[in-house]
Amino acid sequence: MKEENQKNYINYYGIGVFAFLLILELSDLVQYAIESILIISKVSPKMTLWFPDVLSFVVYLALIIWAIIKFNKLKQLNSRKFLIKLIISFFILLLFQYAFTFYIHEFLMDKFSEEYDLYFDGLKGNYNLQGYVAFIPIVQYLILGILLLLKNSSQQRTELKL
């Protein structure tokens, strides 16, 4: 029985790791896609710098909250099968992201070179703005930590009441 609990623990740990990585990569893919669309649409460079990051952050936050709520019921799932599905999903997403950055992004930069030049020229001198955008990943990790601590403390209070 102890060995079965240890296997489930490892599966649950793997589910957490791969779910987090999948969410992070999915929000990054949303960011890249929106950024490319805005560049091609000749939206102002400042807006193109901020909007994809903010939208990616909203997607990340929504998926993290959804995952914490969903994965709270892991005992009802076959942890091994679910872990395998997450790992496969993660690698499929990585392949898609690779194809997007290597093939699609290259194609877009060739076809819309003037738009990309305008975007990069518009970013020159906006170092403070670029610095602020760099804080978004830090905020993502901070929110994840807070959500996990809040969820953990509410579970501990529930266990103490029982």
N, C-alpha and C positions, 0 to 999 in steps of 0.2 A: 504494500500500500504506500509506503514511503517513497519508493521509486516512481510510482505513478504521479504522486504529488510533485515530485521534483521535475518530471517531464512536463507537467502542466505549467509549473512555474517558469520553466525555460520557454515554453511556447508563449505564455502570457508576456514575458519579457520581450521575446521576438516580435510579437504582435505590436507591442508598444513602440518598439524601435522602428519597425517597417511602416507602421501607420504614420508615425511622425515624419519619417523620410518621404513617404508618398505625399503627404499633405504639403510638406515644404517644397518638393519638386513640382507639384501641381500648381501651387501658387506662383512659383518662379516661371513656369510655362505660361500662365495667364499674363504675367508681367511682360515677358518677351513678346507675346502675340499682340497685346494692347499697344506696347511701345512701337512695334513695327507698323501697326495700323495708323497710329497717330503721326509717325514720321512721314509715311506715304501720303497722309491727308494734309500735310503741311500745317499741322497744329503748332502753336508757338513752342519753342524748345523748352521753356520753363514748365509749361503745362505737360509736355511730353516727358519731362524728367520726373515730375511729381505724380501725375495721375496713375500711371501703371503701378508705381510702388504702393500708392495708397489703395488702389483696387486689389492688388496682390495681398496686401495686409488684411483687407476686409475678407477676402476669400480664405486666407490662412486662419483668421480668427473664427470665422463661421465653421470651418471644417474641424478645427481643434475642439471647439465647444461641442459640435455634433459628435465627434469621436469620443470625447470623454463621457458624454451621456450614453452613447451606444455601447461602448466597451465596458461600461459599468456592469453590464449583464453578460459578461464573458462566460460565466459558468453554464449558461444555456447553450453555448456554442461548442462545436467540436473544434477545440483550440488548434489542433494539428492541421486540419483542413483549412481553417481560416488563415493560419500563418502561411501556408503554402499559397493560398490565393493572394494574400498581401505581397508576398515576395514576387510572384509572377507579375502582378499588377505594377509593382515598383519597377521591375526591369523592362516591362513593356513601355511604361512612361519614360524611362531613361532612353530607350531606343527612339521613341517618338521625339523626345527633346533633342537628342543628338541629330536626328534627321532635320528637325526644324532649324537648329542653329547652324548646321553644316550645309545643308542643301537649300532650304527655303530662304534663310537669312542671306546667304550668298547670292541667290537668285534675285532677291529683293534689292540688295545693295547694287547689283549690276543694272537692274531694270530701272530703279529709282535713285540713281546715284546723285542727281541734283538735290533731291529731297533730303537724302542722308547728309550731303555736304552742308546744306542749310541748317540742319539740326546740329551737327557738330560745331559749325561756326557759331551758332546761337548759344551754345553752352560755354564758349570761351568767356572767361571772366566771371562766371557764376559759381565760383568755388565755394562760397558759403552755402549756397543752395544745395550743391552737390554734397557738402559735408552734412547738412541736415538730413538728407535722404539716406545717408549712410547709417544713421541711427535707427532706421526702421527694423533691421534684423535684430538689433539689441533689444528693442521693444518687444519684438515677437518672442524672443526667449524669455524675457521678463514676464510677459503675460502668461506664457506656458507654465512657468514656475509658480506664479501666483495661483493660477487655476488648479494646478495639481495640489498645491498646499491647501487651498480652500476645500477641494474635494476630499482630500485626505483627512483634514480636521473635521469635516462634517461626518465622514464615515466613522471616525473615532468617537465622536459624541454619540452617534447612533448605537455603536457597539457598547458604550458605557451604560446607556439607558437600558439595554436588554439585560 
